[in-house]
Amino acid sequence: MNHKRQKKNQRQKLPLLIELNHIIWLYMICILFLGCSSKEIKTYYKSKPNQVKEIYTVKEPFNTIEGKYETYSLEGTLLSIEHYSRNKLNGEAKYFCEDGFSIFEIHNYKKGMLNGEAIGKYCTGSIRYKAVYELGKLMDVKEVYSISGD
């Protein structure tokens, strides 16, 4: 008799589990096909509350950093522009000299690892180095120059 009651309870719980499973799958499908909402985040320096420190975009509901990520100095000069996908560096990243215009370094990333050509420059514009990475591993150093160009 007790065995029959357990089977009946199990059959009653099964439709509830199936319904919850369907709800979860529907939620995941909606996220994939309809997209997630995103919001822009700005952080500021404590010592200079009106000065932007970072600007980036977060995708909800998982709060992952997606797209362009910019950083600024305390004086408001652009320091870097990076690109993210699912919280990892992905694509081109540019790092700037103190003037905010001259490029100091250009790196390429894939899933958070250096991948492809990396170029370093002196703030005068001359090349410091050129190197090639493959998924985080240095594969080749093409050129290395001193500030005088040697």
C-alpha positions as protocol buffer text, in pm:
chain_id: "A"
residue {
  index: 1
  type: MET
  ca { x: 0 y: 0 z: 0 }
}
residue {
  index: 2
  type: ASN
  ca { x: 279 y: 243 z: 93 }
}
residue {
  index: 3
  type: HIS
  ca { x: 457 y: 158 z: -235 }
}
residue {
  index: 4
  type: LYS
  ca { x: 149 y: 262 z: -439 }
}
residue {
  index: 5
  type: ARG
  ca { x: 133 y: 595 z: -254 }
}
residue {
  index: 6
  type: GLN
  ca { x: 500 y: 668 z: -338 }
}
residue {
  index: 7
  type: LYS
  ca { x: 440 y: 596 z: -708 }
}
residue {
  index: 8
  type: LYS
  ca { x: 138 y: 828 z: -708 }
}
residue {
  index: 9
  type: ASN
  ca { x: 341 y: 1107 z: -543 }
}
residue {
  index: 10
  type: GLN
  ca { x: 621 y: 1060 z: -795 }
}
residue {
  index: 11
  type: ARG
  ca { x: 375 y: 1088 z: -1085 }
}
residue {
  index: 12
  type: GLN
  ca { x: 231 y: 1407 z: -936 }
}
residue {
  index: 13
  type: LYS
  ca { x: 580 y: 1564 z: -900 }
}
residue {
  index: 14
  type: LEU
  ca { x: 687 y: 1474 z: -1254 }
}
residue {
  index: 15
  type: PRO
  ca { x: 459 y: 1723 z: -1438 }
}
residue {
  index: 16
  type: LEU
  ca { x: 580 y: 2001 z: -1205 }
}
residue {
  index: 17
  type: LEU
  ca { x: 945 y: 1922 z: -1289 }
}
residue {
  index: 18
  type: ILE
  ca { x: 865 y: 1915 z: -1660 }
}
residue {
  index: 19
  type: GLU
  ca { x: 691 y: 2255 z: -1633 }
}
residue {
  index: 20
  type: LEU
  ca { x: 991 y: 2408 z: -1451 }
}
residue {
  index: 21
  type: ASN
  ca { x: 1226 y: 2263 z: -1710 }
}
residue {
  index: 22
  type: HIS
  ca { x: 1013 y: 2414 z: -1990 }
}
residue {
  index: 23
  type: ILE
  ca { x: 1012 y: 2754 z: -1820 }
}
residue {
  index: 24
  type: ILE
  ca { x: 1389 y: 2753 z: -1788 }
}
residue {
  index: 25
  type: TRP
  ca { x: 1433 y: 2655 z: -2154 }
}
residue {
  index: 26
  type: LEU
  ca { x: 1188 y: 2922 z: -2268 }
}
residue {
  index: 27
  type: TYR
  ca { x: 1378 y: 3181 z: -2067 }
}
residue {
  index: 28
  type: MET
  ca { x: 1710 y: 3074 z: -2224 }
}
residue {
  index: 29
  type: ILE
  ca { x: 1560 y: 3081 z: -2576 }
}
residue {
  index: 30
  type: CYS
  ca { x: 1422 y: 3430 z: -2516 }
}
residue {
  index: 31
  type: ILE
  ca { x: 1764 y: 3550 z: -2404 }
}
residue {
  index: 32
  type: LEU
  ca { x: 1934 y: 3398 z: -2709 }
}
residue {
  index: 33
  type: PHE
  ca { x: 1689 y: 3520 z: -2972 }
}
residue {
  index: 34
  type: LEU
  ca { x: 1561 y: 3843 z: -2824 }
}
residue {
  index: 35
  type: GLY
  ca { x: 1897 y: 3950 z: -2684 }
}
residue {
  index: 36
  type: CYS
  ca { x: 1987 y: 4079 z: -2348 }
}
residue {
  index: 37
  type: SER
  ca { x: 1942 y: 4431 z: -2234 }
}
residue {
  index: 38
  type: SER
  ca { x: 2258 y: 4632 z: -2192 }
}
residue {
  index: 39
  type: LYS
  ca { x: 2351 y: 4933 z: -1987 }
}
residue {
  index: 40
  type: GLU
  ca { x: 2641 y: 5174 z: -2001 }
}
residue {
  index: 41
  type: ILE
  ca { x: 2853 y: 5199 z: -1688 }
}
residue {
  index: 42
  type: LYS
  ca { x: 3063 y: 5502 z: -1599 }
}
residue {
  index: 43
  type: THR
  ca { x: 3298 y: 5509 z: -1303 }
}
residue {
  index: 44
  type: TYR
  ca { x: 3456 y: 5822 z: -1161 }
}
residue {
  index: 45
  type: TYR
  ca { x: 3770 y: 5909 z: -966 }
}
residue {
  index: 46
  type: LYS
  ca { x: 3717 y: 5952 z: -591 }
}
residue {
  index: 47
  type: SER
  ca { x: 3957 y: 6246 z: -578 }
}
residue {
  index: 48
  type: LYS
  ca { x: 3784 y: 6413 z: -875 }
}
residue {
  index: 49
  type: PRO
  ca { x: 3418 y: 6305 z: -871 }
}
residue {
  index: 50
  type: ASN
  ca { x: 3330 y: 6471 z: -1204 }
}
residue {
  index: 51
  type: GLN
  ca { x: 3614 y: 6301 z: -1394 }
}
residue {
  index: 52
  type: VAL
  ca { x: 3523 y: 5980 z: -1577 }
}
residue {
  index: 53
  type: LYS
  ca { x: 3761 y: 5691 z: -1507 }
}
residue {
  index: 54
  type: GLU
  ca { x: 3600 y: 5417 z: -1722 }
}
residue {
  index: 55
  type: ILE
  ca { x: 3313 y: 5375 z: -1965 }
}
residue {
  index: 56
  type: TYR
  ca { x: 3191 y: 5030 z: -2065 }
}
residue {
  index: 57
  type: THR
  ca { x: 2878 y: 4831 z: -2143 }
}
residue {
  index: 58
  type: VAL
  ca { x: 2735 y: 4547 z: -1937 }
}
residue {
  index: 59
  type: LYS
  ca { x: 2492 y: 4292 z: -2082 }
}
residue {
  index: 60
  type: GLU
  ca { x: 2222 y: 4171 z: -1849 }
}
residue {
  index: 61
  type: PRO
  ca { x: 2107 y: 3939 z: -1696 }
}
residue {
  index: 62
  type: PHE
  ca { x: 2458 y: 3791 z: -1658 }
}
residue {
  index: 63
  type: ASN
  ca { x: 2641 y: 4126 z: -1610 }
}
residue {
  index: 64
  type: THR
  ca { x: 2911 y: 4050 z: -1866 }
}
residue {
  index: 65
  type: ILE
  ca { x: 3127 y: 4322 z: -2015 }
}
residue {
  index: 66
  type: GLU
  ca { x: 3056 y: 4346 z: -2388 }
}
residue {
  index: 67
  type: GLY
  ca { x: 3195 y: 4581 z: -2651 }
}
residue {
  index: 68
  type: LYS
  ca { x: 3412 y: 4889 z: -2614 }
}
residue {
  index: 69
  type: TYR
  ca { x: 3584 y: 4961 z: -2281 }
}
residue {
  index: 70
  type: GLU
  ca { x: 3750 y: 5303 z: -2244 }
}
residue {
  index: 71
  type: THR
  ca { x: 3975 y: 5426 z: -1963 }
}
residue {
  index: 72
  type: TYR
  ca { x: 4073 y: 5786 z: -1887 }
}
residue {
  index: 73
  type: SER
  ca { x: 4340 y: 5955 z: -1677 }
}
residue {
  index: 74
  type: LEU
  ca { x: 4265 y: 6180 z: -1382 }
}
residue {
  index: 75
  type: GLU
  ca { x: 4314 y: 6474 z: -1620 }
}
residue {
  index: 76
  type: GLY
  ca { x: 4057 y: 6334 z: -1867 }
}
residue {
  index: 77
  type: THR
  ca { x: 4302 y: 6203 z: -2126 }
}
residue {
  index: 78
  type: LEU
  ca { x: 4208 y: 5886 z: -2309 }
}
residue {
  index: 79
  type: LEU
  ca { x: 4437 y: 5602 z: -2189 }
}
residue {
  index: 80
  type: SER
  ca { x: 4296 y: 5296 z: -2363 }
}
residue {
  index: 81
  type: ILE
  ca { x: 4026 y: 5152 z: -2584 }
}
residue {
  index: 82
  type: GLU
  ca { x: 3971 y: 4779 z: -2550 }
}
residue {
  index: 83
  type: HIS
  ca { x: 3703 y: 4545 z: -2678 }
}
residue {
  index: 84
  type: TYR
  ca { x: 3540 y: 4272 z: -2473 }
}
residue {
  index: 85
  type: SER
  ca { x: 3325 y: 3970 z: -2535 }
}
residue {
  index: 86
  type: ARG
  ca { x: 3181 y: 3784 z: -2238 }
}
residue {
  index: 87
  type: ASN
  ca { x: 3417 y: 3954 z: -1989 }
}
residue {
  index: 88
  type: LYS
  ca { x: 3729 y: 3870 z: -2193 }
}
residue {
  index: 89
  type: LEU
  ca { x: 3943 y: 4092 z: -2411 }
}
residue {
  index: 90
  type: ASN
  ca { x: 3854 y: 4017 z: -2770 }
}
residue {
  index: 91
  type: GLY
  ca { x: 3970 y: 4209 z: -3075 }
}
residue {
  index: 92
  type: GLU
  ca { x: 4187 y: 4517 z: -3098 }
}
residue {
  index: 93
  type: ALA
  ca { x: 4311 y: 4704 z: -2791 }
}
residue {
  index: 94
  type: LYS
  ca { x: 4481 y: 5044 z: -2819 }
}
residue {
  index: 95
  type: TYR
  ca { x: 4684 y: 5206 z: -2543 }
}
residue {
  index: 96
  type: PHE
  ca { x: 4767 y: 5575 z: -2571 }
}
residue {
  index: 97
  type: CYS
  ca { x: 5048 y: 5807 z: -2466 }
}
residue {
  index: 98
  type: GLU
  ca { x: 4986 y: 6086 z: -2215 }
}
residue {
  index: 99
  type: ASP
  ca { x: 4865 y: 6315 z: -2494 }
}
residue {
  index: 100
  type: GLY
  ca { x: 4564 y: 6083 z: -2551 }
}
residue {
  index: 101
  type: PHE
  ca { x: 4620 y: 6072 z: -2929 }
}
residue {
  index: 102
  type: SER
  ca { x: 4953 y: 5904 z: -2998 }
}
residue {
  index: 103
  type: ILE
  ca { x: 4930 y: 5526 z: -2984 }
}
residue {
  index: 104
  type: PHE
  ca { x: 5170 y: 5359 z: -2742 }
}
residue {
  index: 105
  type: GLU
  ca { x: 5067 y: 4998 z: -2808 }
}
residue {
  index: 106
  type: ILE
  ca { x: 4822 y: 4803 z: -3021 }
}
residue {
  index: 107
  type: HIS
  ca { x: 4740 y: 4448 z: -2921 }
}
residue {
  index: 108
  type: ASN
  ca { x: 4496 y: 4193 z: -3059 }
}
residue {
  index: 109
  type: TYR
  ca { x: 4314 y: 3950 z: -2834 }
}
residue {
  index: 110
  type: LYS
  ca { x: 4111 y: 3636 z: -2875 }
}
residue {
  index: 111
  type: LYS
  ca { x: 3915 y: 3504 z: -2577 }
}
residue {
  index: 112
  type: GLY
  ca { x: 4132 y: 3702 z: -2334 }
}
residue {
  index: 113
  type: MET
  ca { x: 4468 y: 3599 z: -2479 }
}
residue {
  index: 114
  type: LEU
  ca { x: 4709 y: 3792 z: -2698 }
}
residue {
  index: 115
  type: ASN
  ca { x: 4656 y: 3672 z: -3052 }
}
residue {
  index: 116
  type: GLY
  ca { x: 4798 y: 3814 z: -3371 }
}
residue {
  index: 117
  type: GLU
  ca { x: 5025 y: 4114 z: -3419 }
}
residue {
  index: 118
  type: ALA
  ca { x: 5126 y: 4336 z: -3128 }
}
residue {
  index: 119
  type: ILE
  ca { x: 5290 y: 4671 z: -3198 }
}
residue {
  index: 120
  type: GLY
  ca { x: 5464 y: 4898 z: -2949 }
}
residue {
  index: 121
  type: LYS
  ca { x: 5554 y: 5257 z: -3031 }
}
residue {
  index: 122
  type: TYR
  ca { x: 5741 y: 5538 z: -2867 }
}
residue {
  index: 123
  type: CYS
  ca { x: 5525 y: 5844 z: -2804 }
}
residue {
  index: 124
  type: THR
  ca { x: 5722 y: 6017 z: -3080 }
}
residue {
  index: 125
  type: GLY
  ca { x: 5556 y: 5772 z: -3321 }
}
residue {
  index: 126
  type: SER
  ca { x: 5854 y: 5551 z: -3405 }
}
residue {
  index: 127
  type: ILE
  ca { x: 5821 y: 5174 z: -3367 }
}
residue {
  index: 128
  type: ARG
  ca { x: 5951 y: 5009 z: -3045 }
}
residue {
  index: 129
  type: TYR
  ca { x: 5865 y: 4651 z: -3139 }
}
residue {
  index: 130
  type: LYS
  ca { x: 5649 y: 4424 z: -3351 }
}
residue {
  index: 131
  type: ALA
  ca { x: 5563 y: 4077 z: -3229 }
}
residue {
  index: 132
  type: VAL
  ca { x: 5322 y: 3797 z: -3313 }
}
residue {
  index: 133
  type: TYR
  ca { x: 5121 y: 3598 z: -3058 }
}
residue {
  index: 134
  type: GLU
  ca { x: 4911 y: 3289 z: -3093 }
}
residue {
  index: 135
  type: LEU
  ca { x: 4657 y: 3233 z: -2816 }
}
residue {
  index: 136
  type: GLY
  ca { x: 4880 y: 3394 z: -2554 }
}
residue {
  index: 137
  type: LYS
  ca { x: 5208 y: 3244 z: -2668 }
}
residue {
  index: 138
  type: LEU
  ca { x: 5481 y: 3464 z: -2819 }
}
residue {
  index: 139
  type: MET
  ca { x: 5551 y: 3315 z: -3163 }
}
residue {
  index: 140
  type: ASP
  ca { x: 5781 y: 3571 z: -3324 }
}
residue {
  index: 141
  type: VAL
  ca { x: 5950 y: 3904 z: -3253 }
}
residue {
  index: 142
  type: LYS
  ca { x: 5971 y: 4078 z: -3588 }
}
residue {
  index: 143
  type: GLU
  ca { x: 6135 y: 4406 z: -3495 }
}
residue {
  index: 144
  type: VAL
  ca { x: 6282 y: 4576 z: -3188 }
}
residue {
  index: 145
  type: TYR
  ca { x: 6410 y: 4933 z: -3197 }
}
residue {
  index: 146
  type: SER
  ca { x: 6562 y: 5176 z: -2948 }
}
residue {
  index: 147
  type: ILE
  ca { x: 6422 y: 5525 z: -2913 }
}
residue {
  index: 148
  type: SER
  ca { x: 6690 y: 5646 z: -3157 }
}
residue {
  index: 149
  type: GLY
  ca { x: 6563 y: 5398 z: -3417 }
}
residue {
  index: 150
  type: ASP
  ca { x: 6852 y: 5149 z: -3394 }
}
